[in-house]
Amino acid sequence: MLALAKLPGVTVKISYDTRRTRLHAKAWLFHRATGFGTGFVGSANISNAALIGGLEWTVKLTQAAQADLYVAAQAQFESLWNDPELERFDPDGRTSGTEPQKQEPGKFGLRPQRRGPRTRARRSFSTSRRRLTRPRC
């Protein structure tokens, strides 16, 4: 993100509110005065691992062939881009003073639970170890 933000003509915005679930998909919209704009929407980051070696899903939209989808992607992008929660990312490290907000534990009532044979084996091992390490009277 740092290298991307340093490119000429590029603006990066970020949300520091870790309490909200955000869309993780990426959208790249390339506008052309000719009406032949192109959009890419998917999960791939701009990295060698993501674009070359990783398993990522990205869909190409063309303004000419999928005008309705292109316009919808553009409208959704503009809505997110103009959200006041998003702040301009400064590659030189200067911020507006906003600190990342701490996520409230259990906010959604979800707690990770381990299941399966490995979990049963761990529990069995822990129980056995407690029995062996208890002081005998």
Buried (B, 14 or more C-beta within 10 A) or exposed (E): EEEEBEEEEEEBBBBBEEEEEEEEEBBBBEEEEEEEBBBBBBEBBEEEEBEEEEEBEBEEBEBEEBEEBBBEBBEEBEEBEEEEEBBEBEBEEEEEEEEEEEEEEEEEEEEEEEEEEEEEEEEEEEEEEEEEEEEEE
